[in-house]
Amino acid sequence: MTDVTTLTAKEAADAVAAGDLDATELFEAYRAKAAADELNAFTWVADGAPEANGAAQLPLGGVPLAVKDLFCTEGVPSQSGSKILEGYLPPYSASVVDRLTAAGAPLLAKTNQDEFAMGSSNENSAYGPVLNPWDRTRVPGGSSGGSAAAVASGAAPWALGTDTGGSIRQPAALTGIVGLKPTYGSVSRYGMIAFASSLDQAGPLTRDVTDAALLYGQMTGRDPMDSTSLQHPEAIVMPTAERLDGLRLGVPEAITGEGIEPGVFARFEETLKLAQELGATVQRVALPHAEYGLSAYYVIAPAEASSNLARFDGVRYGLRAEASDLLSMYTKTRHDGFGDEVKRRIMLGTYALSSGYYDAYYGKAQRVRTKIAEDYKNAFEMVDLVVTPTAPTVAFALGAKTADPLEMYLNDLFTVPISLAGIPAISIPAGLSDNLPVGFQMAGPAFSENRILGAAYALERAIGFDATAGRV
């Protein structure tokens, strides 16, 4: 093999199991690529390969893993993209990281991200923006932009990200890879540095659907350290479907092309036609409350963030600013440690939870969230999957939306309602618009990951997208 990094993760794992590839050689090949990173995708890279420890016999075959900066990793910087946690070395690792390491995926690197996962472009990182490997003048999406860029550029075979309102699916779409947001609770959140606890969910970013199924299959399971975690009712299987016979796809009535870039909408319609050629049926479904998803999300998520981020006060860990008294130390630490977007969301959330405004804002947003979940439940009585574009645009230029938070938030138009409903969804590449990747999103009922992965696999094969075209 001339370049082992051209293999998918599944191909590499199979080669290790067959004795055709040494796990240490594989790790070192990726480590060299990660160390030469020119996209600012990584915040830390391993010094050397760990002991193989029988990788050939393990499910993930010694294939190295890149991990988003907000997952605690024992003895390794875990900073959540923030100066307030710069250099923080946790004394333990997140449960999902431990699971994947034990399954044979050694830690390769930590990936850059929007600070505390707050962003849609990876420009909010205290460690600088990540560049899109398809066009370095453009964003990779966020907040898991470092993980997406690492996989899309070939510097990591697969990566761990998190999705609160679209932070796996949107960067996957903008960099031409696969991103799966699992059912809320199917993956433990223990050891994830929290943004919004009722929404945060870990998931895989991979080169293809098979790799997503392989990695996700080792992530699921009940964790006694996370009371919201659940046992998946069925084992995750490797997808093999070549057709979509009998599959009912639902397109929300609100999707007419308005507010969507013409090239993105064209790829969406082409993918729907392809799905029909594979045997699927397509019909319109009503999601009457989805249009209020962004408004509800940007009340609920900042409210939970204002509570979760209160722990960063300069007392227990992270940055501590010098001051003459305790209150001044709190104030100066948070002033110096938090970036502008984080401060904005903390203030929004604190206001929404304040006396006299709780029912008007937070309480009402939660009622809208319930209505959105009910809309999806009703839709799934008529169709098997709901499909949309993943993002309304292709990757936009660095700095194009940083001065307008609302314009930035609109990038999550199609991903946020699914997060509020707590259901799984996947983004797969659907082709190019203006030589940049376009994502196709499929969502299903809770714990329908096997159905989603199967449909995504069949479409992926039919689309034939070249994921290597944008690699640096």
N, C-alpha and C positions, 0 to 999 in steps of 0.2 A: 504494500500500500504506500503510495507516494505521499498522500496527505490524509491522515486519519480524520482530520477535522471536517472533511467533506461528507463523512458518514452521518446519517441521522442517529439520534441517540439509540433507537432500537437496533439499528444495524451495527452500531459500535458495541452494544451490550451482547448481541448475538456473536460478534466476532471474538469478543473476550471469552465468552462461554465455550466457543468452539476451539479456543487455543490459537486462533489466528492473529490475535492482537493482545499485546501486553497492556494491562490496565495502567501501569506506571508510565509507559510510553504515551498512552492516550492523554493522561493528566498533564504530562509535561508539554505536549503539543499545544493543548489549550492554554496552559499557564503562560507559555511564551507569547501566544496571541493576546491574552488578556493584559500582560505586562506591557505590550507595545500599543495599547489602546490609544487611539487618536480621537475618539468620540466623547471622551469624558464619561464613559459608561460605568466605570468602576471607581469605588472609593477605597477598596483594599483588594489585594491579590495575594494568594497564598505564596509563601516562600519556596515551597517545594512539595513534591508529591507525598501523601501519607502512605503508610504501609498498606499494601493491597488487601491484606486480611481476607483472603479467599473470595475476592470480588467476583470471580467467574461463577461461583455458586449462588450469588445473591441476585435478587430480581432485577436490580438496576445495573448490574454488571460492571461496577467501577466507573460508570460514566459521570464525569464531574459536574457539579451543580453550582450555578451562580445564584445568589440569594439577595433579595432586596434589602436595603440598609436598615429597614425597620424591624427585621427579625432579629431577636437577640441571639447571638452566637458566642458561646463561652470563650472568653479571652481574646475575642476579635472585635475591632471597633464596630459598634452598632449605634449609629448616630441619627437615624431617621431623617437624614438630609438637613440637619439643623446644627447651628453653632452652639445651641444650648446643651447639646449632648456630644460635642466634639471630643473625640478620643475616649468615649465611654466604653469600658470593657466589661460586659455582663459576666456574672459568676455562673451563668447557666445558659442553655440554648432553648429556643422555642421548640415546643413539642413536635411541630411538623418538620423542623430541621433535623431533630433527633431521629424521627421516623425515617426520613429519606437517607440520612447518613447510615443508619443501621441496615437499610435495604440495599446499600451499595452505591450511593451517590455522594462521594466525598466533596467537601466544601472547596470550591475553586476560587471564589471571589465574592465580594459584596458589591451590589450595584447602586448607582446613583439614583436619586428619586426627588420628586417635589417634597419640600419640607413637611414632615408629618403627613405625607400623602395628600397634601392639599394643593391640587393643581391638575391641569389638563395638558401641560406642555413640557414639563420637567425644566422649566425656567425658574421655578421657585426654590430650587436647591441652594443651600448655603455654600455648596461646593462647585457651583457653576452649572450652566445648562448642559444637557446631553445633546449631541448632534445626531441627526437622522442619517443612517448609512446610505440611503438613497440619494440624499442631497444635503450636504453639510450646512447649508444655509437655512435649513428648515428644522422644525421641532420633531421629536420622535413620539410625541404624545406623553401623557402622564396619568397618574403619578409614577407608574412603573416603567418610566422611559428608559432607565438604565438597563433594566432586565430585557426590555424589548430590543433595544439597540444592540446589546451584547449577542442575543440570539440571531437577530437579522444580519449582523455583520460577520457571523461565523466565529466570534470570539468565545462563545459558550454554546454547548450543545443544547442546553435547555436552562430555564431559569424559574425561580420562584418569585411571584409578584403578589400584590394584594389588590382587591377591587372593592371600593366603597361606593362609588357611583359610576364606575366605568374604567377604573384605573388599570385593569388588565386588558379589557376588550379594545378600548380606544387606542392605546399605543400599539397593540397587536395589529390593528387595522392600518395604522399610519406607517408601520414598518414592514408590512407584508408577511406576517407570521400568524400563528394560531394562538389564541388566548382564550382560556376557559375560566369563567366565573362559576364556581360550584354553588349548589344549594347552600343557603346560609345554615351553618351548624354542622355541615358534613366534614369540615376540616377544623381542627382545634385552633383557637386563637391564642392559646397560652404562649406567652413569650413574644407576641406581636406587640410592638409599641403602638398603643391604640390611638385612632383618630375618632371614629364614631362607632361605638361598640355594637350597636344593633344593626350595623351595616357592613362592617369590615369582614372580608373573607379572603383567605389565601387561595391561590390557584396557579396553574402552570402556564408558562409562555414557552412555546416549542416551535420547531420548524414545520411539523406536520401533525395531523390529527392522531396518528398512531402513537407518536411520542407523548402527546397530551394525555391519552388514555393510559399509557404505561406509567407516567409519573403520577397522575391523579389517583390511580389505583393504589398507590403506596402511601397516599396522603390521608385517606379517609379513616374514620374510626372514632369511637367514643374515647374521650380523654377525661379522666377524673379531675384533672387540673382545670378544665373548662366546663362549667355547668351548662353552657349553651351547646356543647358539642353533642352530636347524635351519631348513632351507628347507621351507616348506609344500609338500606334494606336489601340491596343486592350487590353482588360482587361486580366490580368494573371489569368488563371484558374487552379484548382487543377487537376493534371494529373491522368488519370484513364485507359489509354490504356494497354491492356494485350498482344496485338500483334502488328506487324509492317507491316501488309499487305500493299503492294504498295509503301512502303518507299524505296527511292533510295539512297544508301550510296555510296560515292565516296572515294576511297583510292588513295592518291597521288602516281603518278608513281615512285617517288623517294624512296618510302618506300619499300625496298627489304629485310630488316633485317640488312643490313650493318650499323654499328654504333649504333646498339640497342642491349642491353643485351639479350642473348638467351631466358631467362625466361620471360622478358618483351614482346618480340616479340611473344613467344608462347601464352601468355595470350591474346595478341591482335588478333592473328589468331583464337583462340578459341571463342572470343567474336564475331568476324565476322561470324563464322559458326553458332553461337547461334542466331544472328540477322537474318540470312537466314532461320533458322528453324522457326522463328517467322513471316516469310513472307516478309522480306526485300530482295532487290536485291543489289548486290555489283558489282561495276565496277571501273575501273581505271580512274582517271582524271588527267589532266595536270595542274600543277602549276609551270610553268617554271621559275618564278622569286623568288619562296619561298626560294631557297637555298641562296639568297642574303639577306634574312630577317635579320639575325643576324648582318651582316655588316652594313646594313642601320639603324637598331635599335640602335646600339652602336655608331652611329653618332648623330642621331636625339635626343634620350633620354638624353645623356650627354649635348648636346647643350641647350636643354630646361632647364635642371637642372642647368647649369651654370648661366642662367638668373634668375631662380626662387630662387636659394639659395643666390643670391647677397644681399637679404634683411637681412640675418643673419650677422650683422656687429657689434654687441655689443652696438648699440645705442638705439634701441627701446624696445627690449625684449630679454630675454635669457641671456646667459653668457656674461660678459664684463671683459676682462682681463685688469689689471692695466698697464698703459703705460704712457710715458712722453708726447706723442703727438697723434693726431688723427690717422694718418696713421699707426703708430706703434700699436695703440689700435686695429684697424681693423685687422692688420696682426696677432698679437698675439692671438686675440679672435678666429680667424678662424683656426689658427694653433692648439690651445688648444682644440677647440670645435668640429672640424670635424675629423672623422676617416679616415683611409687610403683609403678605397674604395670611399668615398665621394670626397676626395681630388683628387683622380685619375680621377673620372668622371667630376669634375669641370674643371680640366686642359684639358682633352680631348675635352669637349664641348667648352671651351673658344678658344682653338686652331682651332676647326672646324668652328667657327664663325668669326675668325679673318680676317682682310683685306688680300686679296690675296688667301685665302683658302676657303672662303664661297662657291663659286660655285663648286669648286673641291670636297668638302666634303658634306656640309650640303645640297646644292642645288641638287647634284647628288643623295644623299640619299632620298630626298623627291621625286625625279622622280622614284626611285626604289619603294618607298612606293606606288605610284600611280599605277605602273605596277602590284604590288602584289594584290592591291585591284581589279584591272581589271581581274586578273587571277581568283580570287574567284568569281567575278561576272559571268565570263564565265562558271566556273565550275557549278554554281548553275542553269544554264540553262539546265544542263544535269542530275544533282542529287539534292536531297533535303538537304542532310547533307554531309559534308566532315569529315572523321574519321581518327584518328591517335592515336598512343600511346600518353599519355600526356607528359611523360618524357622518355628519352631513357634508363634510369637506375632506379633501386630502390633507396631508401635512402642510401646515402654513408656515410662513417665514418666521424665523426667530425675531422676537420683539414686536410682531405684528399686532398682538392682542394684549400685551402686558399692561397697557394704559387703560384698558376697558375691561374690568372684571366681568361684567355681564356678557360681553361678547365672548370671553373665554369660557364662561359657564355654559354657553349654548352648544359647545362642542359635545356636551354630555346629554344632549337632547334625547337620544334613542337608548342610552344605557341606564340612565337614572331610574326610570320607572321600574325596570326589572330588578334593580337593587332594592328599591323600596318594597317590592313584593317578595323578596327573599328567594327568588327562583333561579335556576341555573340558565346560563346562556354561553354561547361560544361565538367567537369571531374568526372567520377564515378569509384568506385572500380571495377576492373575486375578480382580479384583473387590475389594470392600470388606467389612470386618468391623468393626462399630462405627465406621463412617465413616472407617476407616483402611485403607490398601492391604495386599493379601495377594499374596505372590509364588508363582509356579509354576515349579519348576526342572526342566530337562531336561538330562541328561548323556549323552554318547556316547563311542565309542572315540576314541583319539588321532587327531587331524587330521580329525574328522568335523564340523568347524564348518559346512560347507555344509548338511549334513543337519539339524543342530540349528537353524540359522537358517531353513531352509525350513519346518520343522515349527513353529517359534516364530511365523513370519510368518502361517501359515495360522490358527493358534490366536488370534493377536493380532487378526486381522480378525474372527474369529467372536465373540470375547469382547466387542470393541467398548469397551474401557476408555477412559474420558475422562481422559487424563493431565493435562489442564489444570485439573481440578477442585480440586486442592490447591494451586494457585499463589497466592503472596502478591500 
